[in-house]
Amino acid sequence: MSPLPAIPTDPYSLIENGIADRVRAALWDTYFNKSYQVSNNDANLTEGNEYFVVMRPGAFPFLSTQYRSGEIQDVDWTSFAHLYVRYQEKREAWSRFNPFRWAVMHVVMKYRFLDAVTLGTVSVPAVTMVDRVRSIDASEDAGFWRFFGTKENSPPNFMYQPLRVITRGRVRFE
């Protein structure tokens, strides 16, 4: 039996990590002080802290372009950046959530080309196969969320909203 060919690096992971790295570095000290606050692990919500971004994959339609061949395709990668803001009193929820959501949106669009950048003391490498972040939107309203298994009459623990980020990348299939 012949060995399987080597599988190249997952392009979606490069994009997801590129977005997460920029958000984490640009908003360090303002909203984040632990690297796990921007990750793909929603179990980190139990670790304390107030602000979180949990990355999740979405759709990935292939595009018909002049580069389309058996080897190279343009792909619009969808990532979801799920925003969580912890609060104690419901009256403070919106005043904490809105500036955080805007800060994340601002960082994603400011660094939409995912090129190499130094943010504070952190050097973030380029994601070279990316054309740019094409859009960011929230397709559902912000809402209130609490951990599963809490008492039925317990108040929510977080404000929550998923942001959809669409990034165009050129992928080589060898």
N, C-alpha and C positions, 0 to 999 in steps of 0.2 A: 504494500500500500504506500503510495507516494504521500509525502507530507503536504499539508495544506499550505498555500502561499501565505506569506506574512500579511496581516491585515493592517492597513495604514491607520494612523491616528484618527480618531473619531472627530470629524470637523465640527459637529454640534458641540462637543465638550470644549473645543477650543473657543467657540463663540460664547458659550455660557460662562466659561471661566474668564474670558476677556471682559464681558460686561460686569460680572461680579467683582473682578479685581479693580476695575475703575471706580465702581460705586463704593467699595470698601475703602480704597485709598483716598478718594476725594472727600469722603464724609467722615474719615477717621477723626476722632476727638470731638466732632460736632454731634454725631449720632452713634458712632461705634467705638468701642474700646477693646473688643475681643474679635478675633478673626472669624469665629464661628457665627457671628451675627449676620454675615452674608455668606450663605452656603446653599447646598442642595439638601440639607438635612433638617426637616421640620421638628425633629426631636430636640433640637437646640433651643426651642422656645421654652423648655423647662429649665434652662440653665440660668435664668435670671436675665437681667438687662431689660431695656425698654423698647429698643427698635431692632427689627429684623427684616431681612430680605431673604426669602427662600426661593431659589431658582428651580424651575421645572421645564421640561421640554414640551413643545407643542407640535404643530403640523410642520411639514416640510415639502411644499409643492415644488416640482421641477419646472423650469421655465424654458420655453423655446427661445433661443437666442442665436446669434451668429456663431457663438462658441460651441454650440451643441454638437457633440460628436459622440463616438463610443467611449471616449475617455474623459471629456470635460463637460460639466453641466453647471449652469447657474441654479442655485437653490435658494429659495426664500425660507430661512430658518425662523421658526417661531419659538420664542422663549417666553415663559411667564415668570415675572418677578413678583412674587406674592409678598406684599407689604404687611407687616404686623407692628402695631404700636400698643404697648401695654399701658393700661391706665388704672387708677384707683377709683376715681370719681367719674361718673359718666359725663358730667358737665365739662370736664377737662379734655375729653376724648378728641373732639373735632379740632380744638386749638393745638393739640399736639400732632394730630394726624396730617392735617393739610400742609404745614410747612415741610414735614418729612417727605410726603408724596411729591411735592414740588421739587425738593432737593434731589431726589432720585431721578425724576424726569429730566431735570436740568443736566445732571451729570451724564446720563445716557445720551442725550442729544448733543451736548457740548463735545463729547468724545466719540461721536457717531462713526468715525472712520476706524476706530479701534487700532489706531497707530500707536507707536511707542510714546510714552508720556511719563514724566516724573511728577508725582502728586505728593507734595510734602517731601518726605524722605524716602518715598517708595518709587522705584522705577518699575513701570508696568510695560512688559514687552508688547510688541505689535502682534496682531492676529493677521497674518499676511494674506490669507485667502479671502478676506472680507472686503467687499466693495464699500458698504456702509450700513449703519442702522437706517432702515428705510422709514420706519414709523414706530410710534409708541402710543398705546391707547389703553383705556380701561373699559372693557366691554360690559362690566357690571358695576352696580353701585357699591360704594364702600358699606361695610356692615360691621356687626359686632359678633365676636367669636369667643367661645370658651372651650376649655379642654373637655374632651369626652370623659364621662364618668363623674363629672362634678354634679352636685345636687341639682335637681330639676329647677329649683327656685333660685339658684346662684346667679349673680349677675355675670355678664361676660367679662373676660379677662383682657381682651384685645379689640382694637379696631383692625379691620382687615380689608384688603382689596388687591386683586391680581392685576398687574399691568402687563399687557401683551407687547412684546418687543419683536419686530420683524427685521431681520438682518439678512442682506443678500451676500452670499458667499459663492465662490467659484470652486467646485470640487472636481478633483481628478480621480477618475476610476481607472485603475491600472489592472 
